[in-house]
């Protein structure tokens, strides 16, 4: 097959609108097809050197040559882009890469032939059947859903609920069969398979005290963990969701894998930020990609076209954690090479639940929760005094502050203090609810297995119209307040999933995964927003009688400019309808050959709306005239992934596994927006507005690549892997060749070697190392020269025109990241303890020539142990630890990038904090108040520290008691070694004039010093507001009750399993940070330039969740 990009250039207008087209050499049964073109298009074809040009076989004829005919037999044309809105791309039509691609492909084919040639002479031969049962040692209980594999082949089947299994099509002769099961030690036994007959092989698996992962998911399919040179942690989603306070996928990921930093959104429905092994890029996204059931999904953070002040939804949060089986984290380029360009920041691999062989198994759950805010909010202070002549002076007027009192320019009379969050009449906070319901059924036969589940989740945020404003709004609206205004933050989501596995024959099967998601949410105006809640709630004076609400004679009750009753009348909503579907076929035409594929689509329809009715909302500008915005966006993500794996024995000691594959990924974003202002009374639609407007935008990105991986195994304990991936991407510059990413790895179970000591406490020791490279693609249009459509005045007439918009860069490349990691896994005390240690060093180079590099290095450790196991009590614990050292190595020819607080300086961390620091202060006159002459500030900006955590640690103890009827677990989450700017306090001290350090005579001197340095010192530094962000949280506490079997035998309570869990999240925080919470951050995700630095400016802190969940199965 030959893939090539052509450029279709329309001559209908004076602009060149480009449509990229994929041209395929079709197989014989397709060669009767011809390309059809509408004559009216007057289209001409010419060759392009688009970066998406992959050749297999001979090079196609050049356009313009005698033998070139558009639509000639044997070529099939697929459109890639069908429009070019207001933009013209300059094309370079010289193709320089064909020969290079041809040579590379020939090399790949040569290697494949050399690898497979020893087995080409092997006849398909005869086969037989293996049957048996897997049981647990000691108890004799069946082990369901274990993975039974014929070693050296791609043949693998799961065990049924009764532990039995049957393998058809096993190669005849002497074979080895291995069983892997979660929570059990692996076992491998020999068997002789008679040709055309059946052999029986039973397994007795020793249970392990801790859950040891035996299988991991990689880009080439499932592999034994022992064969992989990387650390790929796995989260057991089923167990976690049922027994922990997990309400979204952020809760599922947070603090469960070392090296994975998760910063959650703080309002219902807002997104998260995920960073794996540090920050890599200064200008591109640092987000990992997400794979679900083999295909790539849309997972953007900040997924909204309408802002509320910072926080926005995330498409990753659309996924219901109740439908997830497991989550694996591929941490960096050394492990993510074969995932291709965009995988440099790591990969999150989600596997959803599937059916098992057996009768219908029903699972239901019900969860109710309470959401409440227990944070401490800042108190507002106002000084009242007078001048020496008796004139009134106050902090609110800007002429009476603590330094004024010390200097005698303001004689202090009194201090007013008010915290509107703590006052029942004025607080905008109230307890809210969280609820979830779900039911599913799974089961099936060897031929057909199924999993069907429906879920509903609803959540209401803690924000509400306060009591004093409710009375005003009821009077104004005739006794009615719409629910979306009374409680402006809420989320509802319904999800249906249907997964099916079909065994077409002993040699072929297919897995189908489908999910439909429908959600609706609304978000309040808040955070970095003049008309937002926190702008007014944090900025008011220290008393209630501070001016009138617009259009009334009622006091604002301590709010700075607007009250919640008006603020929450502006309704921002988002509706999502989403379908994720994939088909994953597997075919084993030969005992040594397995082919697999993943083909699917992720489609998202998003509707964003913003409504302010006439006469409502904050009285700011022309808002009360009314406005409406309605933006409709479609996202398409297409994945086509196919590969073949050959496995065979080179000798009794050496086996080989070779994988060759190709992948095509395409992403499309298309949005149409409409808006209008000056609405008539009662109107809620765009078309009703007197001043309408519209906009349109679209982007696309295509990535196509091939990959190759070769693994040699020596005596099934030493595994050596090498491979590479070659990618072309539509975002690369036209003069940029394909991206080549190599990889390699070694895994050695050294404890199985004869020379290794065999101490009684040691169960297994594995050494591993890996190296790999991956990329991060530029923005969709970064490489393209752009002109933008506009309107020009020619002879007093409006006419269409274009203006130059972007210079483009034909040499633009992907950011390239290379990583080396090494580590060891140690299992001890009959698998009652497990230690995983990993060190890594990663370097990312810029996408521009000679423009710098970033280095991340670090160490990760995970310790799991069963400390005590008795009939009446058991104690276990898990400790995760990670440290990351980030450094900007070079900026190339670019000088250091200097910002107000953040600088990019070689030799220092990326997004490092630099400010003039307060070197000291002394209260010389002992009056308890500091003035400018009593503090010392550095003459120039000094490096303060990192803006992202340097150390992460989590500790998860668990206690089982009363014969495992009860289980108590906790999770402590610590992050440290970084700095946060208390920018919320900074604006309160400098502009709002209501902070403690400015107006509270009891304020400590350090608090006064930073205010004086900001307002009164000649150097005017904000350095004093940078604080250590270190914290430790009691993230989770949960108690689970597992009902005894006798309870479920009663006819009034049908079922075979019942559990109940009461749990809490965000229960306690220990920190020296003086803001509301170190995790109270505006916009926790999105593009690096604006969101990598955690900024608490007018942000809202995370609330507390307490949930009660019942799980019933029958």
N, C-alpha and C positions, 0 to 999 in steps of 0.2 A: 504494500500500500504506500502511496506517495501523497504527502500532504504539502500543500503550498498555498501561500497567501497571494491573491491578486487584488489589485485596486480597481474598482469600478468608478470611472470618472464621468459624471453627468455633464452634458453640454447644454442643458436646458437654460442655465443662468450664467451670469458672469462669474459666479463663484464656483470653485471646485469642491463639491461635497463628496467625501470619500466613503465608500462602502467596502469594507474588507470582506473577502470571500475565501473560504477554504475550498481548495480543489483537491479531489481525491481520485487516484487511479482506482477505478471500480473493479471488483472481481468479474469473472467471465459472465456470471449470470446477471450482472448489472450493465454490461457494456452495450446493451441496446438502448439504454437511456441516453437522452440528449438534453443538453442545457437549453432551456427555452427563455426567450427574452421578448418582452413586448416591444414592437417596432417603435412605438411612440416614445420610448425612453431614449432613443438615439444614444445608445451606450457604446463606448469603446473600451476595450480591455488592454491593459498593459502591465508588464511585470513589476513587482515591487520587491524591495529588499526588506519588507516588514520582518520584525524579529521573529514572527511565528512562521518559520519556514523549515520544515523537517522533511528530508528526502530519504526514501528507502528504495533502492534500486537505481535505475538510470535516471539522469536528470531530465526533467521535462523540457520540451522544446521552448525556445524563447519566443515571446510574442514578437511579431514582426518578421519572423523567419518563415521560409517557404512552407515548412511543415507544421506551422502553428495555425490551428483552427479553433476558435472559441466553440466549445460544446462538441468537440470531436468525440467519436465513440471511445469509450474507455476512460473518460474523465467525468467526474461527478462534482457539481458545484453546490456548496452549502453556504448560505449567507451568514455572515458574522455580525455585521452592523447594518442596519437598514435606514439610518438617517444621520444627518450631520447638522444639528441645530445651531444656527448662528455662529458656526465655527468653521474655519477652513484650515486644513492641515497641509503643510508644505511637504511634498513627497520627494524622496530621493529614490529613483527607480533603478539604480545600479545594483545588481545582485552579486554579492561577492562571497556568499556563503555556501553556495551549492556544492562546490568541490570539497570544502571542508567537511560539510555534513556527510557527503558521500564517503569520504575516507573514514570518518568516525564510525559510520554505520557498518562499513565493511569490516572494520576492526571488531565491532561488537559481534557480528555474525561469525567471524572467524573464531573468536573465543568460544562462542556457544557451540560451534561445530566441534572444536577441539575437546570441549568438556563432555558433550553428549556422544561422541564417536565410540567410546568404549562400550556403550550400551545399545547402540543401534543394531548390533547383531543379536541382541537378546530377543528371543521370540516372546510373544505375548504369553505363551504357555498356558497351562491349566491353573485353575484356582480352586479354592475350597472355602469352607465356612468355619468360623471360630465362635463358640458360644461359651457363656459362663456367667458367674455371679461375683460381684464385688461386695464383701462384707467387712464390717469393722471388727478389728481384733479385740477380743475380750468380751464384747457384748453380742457379737453375731448379727447386729443390726445391718440391714442393707445400706449401701452407700449410693444414693441416687445422684444423677447428674455428674458422675465421674467421667473423665475423658479417657477412653480406651483407644490406644494407637498401636498399629503395627509398625515397629521401628524400621526406619529406612524407607518408608512409603508415605504417601499422603492420606492413607486410610485411617479415619478416626471416627468413632461413634460415641454417643453418651450412654450412660447406664440409665435404665428405667427407674421408676420409683421403688421397685422391689430389688434394685441392685443388679438386675440381669442385663445382659447385652448380647448382641449378635452381630458379627462382622461377616459380611458376604463379599466375595471377590478377593479374599486374601490370597497372596501368592502361595502356591503349593511348595512344600518342603519345610526345612527348618527355619523358624521365624522367632523373633522376640516380640513380646507384647508388653507395653507399658501402660500403667494406670496412674492418672494424676487426679487428685481430688482435693478441694480446698479443705484445710483442717486435718489432712491426713498425709503421712509420709508416702512418697512415690514408691512404686513397686514395679519391677521388670522381671518377667518370667519367660522361659523358653517353651516352645511348642512346635510340634511337627504337624503340618497341615496336609492331610491326604488330598491328592488331586481328585476333585469331584466329590469329596467326602466332607466330613465334619470332625472337628476336634473340640474338646472341652477344656477350658482353662479357667479356674476359679482364683480369685484374689482375696487375700486377707490383709486389709490396710490398717496399719497402726495409727491411731489418732494422735495428733499433736496438740499440745496444750495451747499453742498459739496458732493463729490462722496464717499458714505459710502459702504464699501465692506460688503456684506451680507453672502457670501459663500467663504470658503477656501478649498483647496485641501489637503488632508492628505493621509497617507499610506493606509487607509481603504476606500478611496473615498472622494467625496465631503461632507462637513459638514457645517452646519450653523456656522458662526463665533462666535455666542453667546454661542455655546456648547463647545468651545475649550478653554483650560486653558492657551494657549500660544499666544504670539503676532506673527502673521504670516503676514507681510506686503505684499501687492499685488501691482504690477506695471501694469497699464493699457497700454499695449504695442501699441494698435491700435492708441489711441489718441496721445501718446508720439511720435511715429514714424512719424505720419502725420504732426505734428506741431512743432517738435524740430529738431535740427541738429544731427540726429542719422544716422550713416552710418554703424554701426556694433553693435553686442550685448553688447560690452563693454560700448558704449555710452548709451545704454538702461538701464544698471544697475548702472552706476556711479552716486553717490550722490543722490539716490532716496529712499533709505531705511536706517534708523538709525542702526548702528552696522555693516554695510556691507561696508568694505573698498575695493575699486577697484583701482588698479594701472594699467593704460592702457599702451599698447605698444606704441612706439613713431615713428615707421616706418610703412608704408603701409603693412598690412598683418601680423604684429607681434602680439603676444598674450598678455594676461593680467594676473594679479594676483588678486585673490579674497580671502579675509579673512573675516570670520564672527565671531564676538565677540572674536577677538584676536588670538594669536598664541598658539597652544596647544602642539605641539610636537617638540622635539629636533632632532629627527632622522627620523621621518616619514613625509609623506605629510601633509600639512595643508590646502589642497584644499578641497572645498566642492564637493560632488557628484552632478550630474545633471540628472534629470528625465525629459524626453520629452514624452508627451502623454502616460504616464504610464510605460515606460520602461527606463532603465538606458542607457545613451549614453556615448561614449568615449569623454572625455572633457580635455584631458591632455594638460598642458601648456608646452612649450618646445618640441613640437612634430616635431622633425626633427633629422635625423641621421647625418646631415652635419652642422657644426657650422660656423657662420660668425663673431663671436666675442662676442656673448652674447644673443641678442634677437633671438627669434624663433617663429614660428607660434603656434597657439592654435587651437585645434579641436573644442572648443566651438565657435570660431569665424566663423566656417563653416555655422552656422545657420543664415539664413537671418531674420533680425528682422521684415521685412515686412510681414512675414507669421505667426507671433506670436500674439496670442490673449492676453495673460497675462503671467506674471512671478511672482511667489510667492517664498518667501525666508523663509525656515524652519531653524531657526537660530541656534539651538543647540540640545544637547542630550535630553533635556526636551521635545522637540517636535519631534525629529527624531528617537526615540527609535524603532518604528516599521519599519523603513527603514533598520535596521540591521547594521551589521558590515560595516564599512567605512563611516557611516553617522555622526560620532562624530563631524566633522568639519562643519556640516550643510548640507542642501539640497536645491538646486535651482530647482524649479518645473516649467517647461515650458509647456504651453498649446497652441497649435496652433489653427488657425482659423478653424471654421466649418460652414457648411451651415445652413440656417434657412428656415423654411417652408414658401413658397411664390414663386413668379415668379422669373425668372432668374435676378440676380442682378450683373451687371458688375462694376468692380472697376479697374481703371487704374491710373498709376502715372508716372511721369517723374521728375527726379531730376538731376540737374547739379551743380557742385560746383568747387570752386577754393581752392587749398591747397597752402599755402605759409608759409615761415619761417620768423617770426618777432622777433626771439630771439637775445639777445646780446651775442656775442661770445668773448672769451678772446683775448686781444691784445698781440702780442709777442713783447718783449723788448730785446734789445741787447746794452750793454755798450761797448764803445770803449775808450780805454785809453792807457797809456804807463807807463812803470816802470820808476824809477828814472834814469835809464841809457838810457832811450829812446826806449826800446824794446816794441813791440806792445803787448797790453793786451786787451782781450775781454771776455765778458761773455760766448760766444760760446766756447772759449778755456778753460774756467773754471778758469781763473786767474784774472778776474776783476769783482767784485760784489760790492754791496753797502758797506758791511763791509770792503772790501779791500780798497775802496775809503776813508772810515772813518779812517782806520788804516794807510793810506798813502802808501800802497803797490801797489796801482794803481792810477795814476793821471788821472782823468776823462777828456776826450776830448769831447765826444758827446754821445747821446743816440739815437738809431734807434728804431722806433716803426712801426709795420705793422700788420694789421688785414686782413688776406686774405679772410675772409668771407664777409668783407665789400667792397672789391675791385671787380669791375665788371669784370675785366680781369681774376681774379684768383678764384672767389667764386665757390664752387661746388654746390651751391643752386640755384634753379630756381622755379618759380611758376609751379604748376602741376594741374591736373584735377581730378575730381571725378564725376561719373555719375551712375545713376540707372534708370532702366526701368522695368515696371511690369504691368501685366494685369491678372485679375482673374474673375471668375464667380462663383456665389453661389446661392443656392435656393433649391427647391425640394418640395416634398409632405410629408405628415405624414409617408408614407411608406419608402421614400428614400430622404435623404438630401445629398447635395454634396457641396464641396468647391474645386475648381481647380484654381491654380495660377502658372504662370511662371514669373521668375525674372532674371534680368541680372544686375550685378554690376561691374564696372570697376574703378580702382583707380591707379594713378601714384604717386610715391613718389617725394619728392622735390630735389633729388640728381641727378646731371648731370655732364658730363665732362665739365670743364671750357673752356672758349673761347681760351686761349692760347694753351691748349692741343688738342682742336678740330683741329686747324690748323696743328699741328704736326701729329695727327693721320690720317688726310685726306691725307697728303703727304706720310706717311708710308704705308697706305692701298690702295693707288691708287684712292683716292677720295671717299671712302666709309667707313662708321662706322656703324656696326650693331646696330639696335635699342636697343637691350638688353644691349649693352655696353654704348651707349650714355645716356640712362636713366635706370640705373640698378635696380630700385625698382619699382615694379608694381604688381597689383593683378587683376585678372578677375575671376568672379564666376557666374555660371548659376545654377538656382535652379528651379525644378518643384515639386510641391506638389499637391497631390490628397487625400482629406479626404472625407470619405463617412460614413453616418449613415443609417443603414437599420433597420426598424421596422419589425421584423419577425412575430410578433404577439402582441396582447396587453400585453403579459407577457414576451416577449423576444425581445432584440434588440442587435445590434452589431455595433461597431464603428471601422472603418478601417482607419489607418493613414499611408501615404506613402510619402517619399521625396527622390528625387535623386539630388545629388549635384555634380557638376563638377567645379573644380577651378584650376587655374594655377597662380603661383606667382614666383617672383624672388627677391632676397635680395642681397644687396651689401656687400662687405667686409668692416667691420667697427668695432667700439667699441674696446674691449680688443683683439686686433689682430695686430700683428706686420706689416702685409701687409694691414691693414685696413685703411680706409679714415681718421678717426679721430686721429689715431696714428701719422700720418704725418701732418695732418692739424693743430692739437693742438700743435705739437712739434717743428715747424720750428722757425727760428730766426726772428728778427725784420726787415728783409729786403728781397728783392726778389732774389738778385744775390748770392744765397747760394749753389753753386755747380751745377753739370750738371746732367741731366737726363741720366740714364744708356744707353750707346750706342750712345749718341748724344753730341753735344756741346751746348745744350740749357739749360738755367738755370732752377732750380726746382721751381722758383717763390714763395719762402717762404714755400714750403712743406719740411718736415724734410728729408724723405728718398725716398718716391715714390709719383708720381703725380696721380691724378684721372684717367687720360687716361690709364695708365697701371693697376692701381688697379681694375678698373671696367671691365677690359677684362676677369677677372675670373668670370664666370657666375654660380651662385648657384640658382637652380630652384626647385620647388616642384609642382607636379601635384597630385590632389586629385579626386578620384571618390568614391562617398559614397552613400549608400542606408540605410535609416532608415525606418523600417516598423513595425507596431504594429497592433494587433487585440485585441479589448476590448469587449468581450461579456458580456451581463447582462441578467439574467433570474430570474423571480419572480414566482416561482412555487406556492407559497402561498402568501396571502395578507401580511403576516408578515415576509416573508423570501425573501431575495434578494441575489443572488449569482453574483459575478463579477469576471472577469479575465483580465489580461494584458499579452499578449504573443507577443514577438517581437525580432527583431534583429537589431543591428547597425553594418554595415559592412563598413570598410574603406580600400580602396586601395591607398597607398601612394607611390609615386616614387620621390626620392630625387636624384638630379644630381649636379655634380660639374665639370666644364669643363674649362681647360686652354689650348688653342691651342699652338702648337709649335711656339716659337718666341714671344709669347705674355705674358701678366701679369707682375706683379712686379718681378724685377730681384732679387729674393731671393732664395738661395739654388739652387735647380735644377728645379725650377718652369718653366723656359722658355724652357725646353725640352718638356714640355707638359704633361698633365695628365687628366684622366677622372675617375670619380666615379659615379656609378649608383647603388643605393640601393632601393630595392623593399620590401615594408612592407604591411602586411595585419593585420587588427585588426578585431576581432569578439567580439561582446558583445551580449550575449543571456539572455533574461529575461523571466521567467515563474512565474507568480504571480496569485494566485487564492484565493478567500475568500468567505465566506458566512456571511450574517448579518441577525439576527432575531430581529424584533421590535414588541413589544406588550405592552399593558397596564396591569400593576399589579393591579391598582385601578384607580379611577377617578383622583387621584392626582399624581400617580407615574407611569412612563413608563420606559421601559428597552430597551436597544439596545446592542446586543451581536455580536461580530465579531470574527471569527476564520479563519485563513488562513495560507498559505504556500507560500514560494518564493524560486526560484532557479535562481541563477545568475552565469554566466560563462564568463570569459574574456580570450581571446587568442591573443597573440602577436607573429607574425612569420615574420622574416626578412631574406632576402638573399641579400648580397652585393657583388659587383664586382668592381674592380678598376685596373687601369694600368697606367704606366708612360712611358715616352719617346715615344711620339706620332710622327708619320711621318707628313710631311707638309700637312695641310688641313684635317687631320683626326679628327673625333669627337666621335668615339666609343671606348668602352673599349677593344674590341677585336683587335683594331689596335695597342695597346700599346706593346712595347717590353718587359716590365716587368709586367706581370699580377699578380693578387691576388684576393682572395675571402674570404668571411666570412659568417657565419650563426648564428642566435640566435633565441631563442623562449622561451616564458614563458606562463604560464596559471595560472588562479586563479578561484576557484569555491567557492561559498558561498551558503549554503542551510539553510533555517530556517523556523520555524513556529512562528506564532504570535497570540495573543489573546487580545481582548479589550472588556471591559464591561463598559457601561455608564448607569447610572440611572438618570432620570430627575424628579424633583419634581415641579409640577405645571408649567412646561415649563419655569422655570426661575432659578432653581438651578440644575446644572449638575455636577455629580461626575463620574470621569472616572478612571479606573485602567486597567492595561494590562501588557504584557510582550512579549519578543521575545527571542527565543532560536536559536542560530546559530552554525553551524559547518562550518569550512573554511579550504581550502586546504593549507593555509599558516601557520596554527597553528602547533605547535610541536606535535609529535606523542604521547606524554604523556599528552597532554593538553585536558581536557574535553571540552564539549560544552560551549559556552559563553551565559550567561543568563543576559538579560537586562530588568529590570522592569521599569514601568512608572506609573504615577498617575497625576490627575489634577482635579481642581474644578473651575467652572465658575458660577458666581452668579449675575444675573441681580437684584441687590439689590433695585434699584429704583422702581421695580414693587411690592415690598413687602408692605403690608398695613401700617406697622409702619414707613415707610420711609417718610421723609418730602417731600412735593411737591412744591418746589419753582417754580415760573413761568419761570425762565430762564433755568431750568434743564430739558432736554429731556430724558436722560437715563444715568444710572451709572452702570457699570459692574465691579465687582471685580473678579480677576482670579489668580490662582497659579498653578504651575505644577512642577513635578519632573520627571526626567528620566535619563536613562543611555544608552550609545551607545559605539561603538568601532571603532578602526582604525586598519585594518589588517596589519600584517608585510609584507615585500616584498615577492614576489612569492617564492623565494628560500632561504630566511633567515633561516628557520628552518632545512634545508636539508644539510646533509654532502655531499660535492661535491669533485669529482676528475675531472680533466680536461685533455683531450687528448693532447699529444705532441709527438715529435719525439726524440728518444734517439739513441745514438751511441753504438752499441754492436758489438764488434769485427770488427770495422771499417765499419759497415753496419748500415744504418738507419732502425730503427724498431719502430713500434707503442708502445707507453707507456702512462702511466697516472701519473699525479702529484697531490698531495693533494692541494685542493684549498680553501675549507671552512669547518670550524669545525662543523657547524650546531648547533641546540639546540632543543632537543626533548621536552623541557619544555616551548618553546616559546608560548606566549599568545598574544592576541590583546592588544593594548593600550585601556584602558577603561576610558571613560569620564562620569562623573555624574554631573548633573546640576539641580539647583533649581532656579526657577524664579517666580516672583510675580509682579502684576501690576494692573492697572485699566484703563478703557476706559470711558470717559465722553463726552456725546453729549449735547450741550447747544444751547439756543436761537433758538428753532425750527429747530435744526440740521444745524444751520449756522456756528457752531464751534464744533470742535472735538479735544479732547486731549487724547493721549495714553501715559501712563507712565509704564515703566518696569524696574525692577531691577533683576539682575541675579548673581549667583555665581556658577562657574564651576571648577571642579577639574579633571585633567587627570593624570592617573597613568601609569607607564611605562609598556611595554610589557615584560620586563625582571624582574625576581624576585629581590626585594629589590633594585631597581634602580630608585627611585625618583618619583616626581610628580610635576605638574605645575597647578597653580591656576589662573583663570581669573574671575574677578568680575567687574561689571559695572552697568551703568544706561543709559537708552535710553528714549527719549521723542520725540513725534511727535505732532505738533499742526497745524491744518488746520482751516481756517476761511474764511468766506465770509464777508468782512469788509463793503462793500457797494454794493447795487444792485439797480440800476435805469435803466430807459429805455435807456438813453444815455451813462451811464457809470456804470461799475461794477469793484470792486477791491477785489481781494482775495489773499491769501498768505498761504504758507506752510513752517514750520520750523522744521527741523530734527536735533536732538542733540544726541550724544552718547559719553560716556566716558568709557574707558577700563583700568582696573588696572591688570597688568600681573605680576606674581611672580613665580619664581622657588622655590617651597616649599622645595624640598629635592632632592639630588642626590644619596640617599641610602648610600652604602659603597664606592662610587666613590668620590675622592677629586674634588674640583672645577676644571673646564676645562678652561685652560688659553690659550688664543690666543693673537696675536699681538695687536688687538684692542677689540675683542669680548671675553667676559668671561661668563661662566655659574656658577654663585655663588648663593647658597641658600639664600633666603631673598631678592633677587634682580630680576629685570625683565629677562625673557629669552632673549638671545642675547643682553645682556646689554653692554654698551660701557664703557671701562676702558682704561685710558691712563694717562701718566704723564701730568699734566696741567701746563700751563703758569700762574704763580701766580701774576706776575706783571712785569712792565718794566719801565725804566726811562732813558731819553736821557740826561745823566749827562753833556756832553760837548755841548749840544744844537746845534749840527751840522745837526739835522734832520735825522740822520742815527743811527740805533741801532747796537750794537755789542754784542758778547756773554756775556761780563761782565755787560751788562746793562739790562739783563732779569733774572727773577727768575723762576725756574722750580721745581715742586714738586719732592721729592726724590723717590717716588714710584707711581705706577698707582693709580688713584682715579676714583671713579664711576662718569661718566659724565652724563649719562641719558639713556633713551630708544632708540632703533633703529627703532621702529615702532610707528605710531601716537597714542597718549594718548587721544586726543580729536578730534572728527569729528563733523562738523556742516554744514548744507546746508540751504539756504534760497531761496525760489522760489516765488517771487511776480508775479501777473498777473493783467492786466487791460483789460477790455472789453469796447468798446465804439462804438457809432453810431449803437445802436440796435444790438449789437453783430456781426456786420459786420467785425470788426477788433479786434484782440486780441494780446496784447504785453506781452511777458513773459521773465523772466530772471532767471538765476540760479547762485547763489554764493556758492562756495564750499570752505570750510576751513578745514585744518588739522593742528594740533599743538601738542606740548608737546613731540617732539622727535628730534633726532640729525642725521645729515647726514655728512659723511666724504667727504670733497671736494677733493677726491682722484685724480681727474683730475688736479687740481691746484697743489697738492702735487708732482706729477710726473713732472709737468712743472718746478717746483722750484728745485727739487732735481736731476733730470736726464736730462730733456730737456734744462734747464738753460735759460728759456725765460720768466719767470713770472714777474709780476709787483713788488712783494715784494723783488725780488732779484736784479732787474736791472732798476727800475724806481725811480729816486730820489724824485719824487712827491708822492710816495706810502705812505699811512698813517702808523704810527708807529705800529699799531696792525698787519698790514699785513707784515711788516718787521719782527716783533717779532716771528711769527710762522716759517718764513723761517730761521731765525738765530737759533731758538730752534731746528730745524730739521737738519741744516747743520753744525753749528759751536759750539753749546753748547755741553758740554761733555756728557749730558744725551740723546741727539739725539731723541727728542720726536716728534711724529706726532700729539700730542694732539691739537695743534693750528689749525689743519685743520678740526677738528670736529666742525661743525656749527649747529645752530638751523635750523631745516628744516621747521619751521612753514610757512604756506602760505595761502593766500586767492586768489581764482581765480574767475574771471567772466567766469564761465564755459560755459554758454549758453546765447544767446540773440536771440529772435525770434519774428517776426511779421507775423501774419496770417490774410489773407483776405478771408472771406466767401462770395461768390457771392450771390446776392439776387436771389430769384426764377425767377424774371422777366427776368433776363439775360438768363436763361436756357430754356425759352419758345420759343426762337427764333429758327427757323428751321435750321439755320446755326450753331447752337451750341446745339446739342442734349445732354440731360442729366438731372439729377435731383439734382445734387450736384457738386459744384466746389469750390475748395479752392486753395490758393496760399500762400506759406510760404517762407520768406527769413530769413535765420538764420545764426548765427555764433557760433563757438566753440573755446575755448581757446583764448579768446579775450584780457585778461589782467591778470597779476599776480602781487600781492603785497607780497613781502617777503624780509627778511634781508639776506637770503642765497645768497652767492656771486658767486655760480656756475651758469651755464646757466639756469637751471630750477630745482626746487626740484623734479620734476617728470622725469627728465632725468636720467634713471637708466638702467644699463646693466642687461639683463636677468631678467625681472620682475616676472618670475614664474619658477616653477620647484621644485627640491628637496630642503628641508630646509637648509641643510648644506651649500649650495653655494649661495642661493638666498634670504633667509629671510631678510638679511641685505641689505637695499637699497644702492647700490654702483654706483655712477655716473662716474666711471672710464672710461674716453674717450667715454662716452655715448652721444647720440644725444637727443636733447630736442623735446618735442611734437610740431608739426606745428599747424597753424591756419586753420580752415575750414570755408568757407563761402558758403552756399548752397541756391539754389532756387528750390522749389518743387511745382509741380502742381498735385492735386488730382482731378480726374473726375470720377463721377459715373453715371450710366444710366441703 
